[in-house]
Amino acid sequence: MKLAKVVGTVVSTIEAPIFTERKLLVCDVLDAHGQADGSYVIAVDLVGAGAGETVLILDEGNSARQMLGVPTGPVRTVVAGIVDDVSHG
């Protein structure tokens, strides 16, 4: 799992059926200090996240599809949670 900040959404008029009624979010991946690391992912939103929120993303293909309840499909990354706080111990 990784932390990321939602920076936008993706809109597509032609899509695979697995994406019907699902929101796709553009997420900047964050490093250990909470700064954007220069990479981004497009993730299927499972929790109702929005722009500007810090989220927990699962970027592991099969695990992401299991969260959606589908054994196959063009899904690699999902937003699994909205982060309230991050502390370094």
Salt bridges, closest charged atoms under 4 A:
ASP45 OD2 - LYS23 NZ 3.64
ASP59 OD2 - LYS2 NZ 3.42
ASP59 OD1 - ARG76 NE 2.91
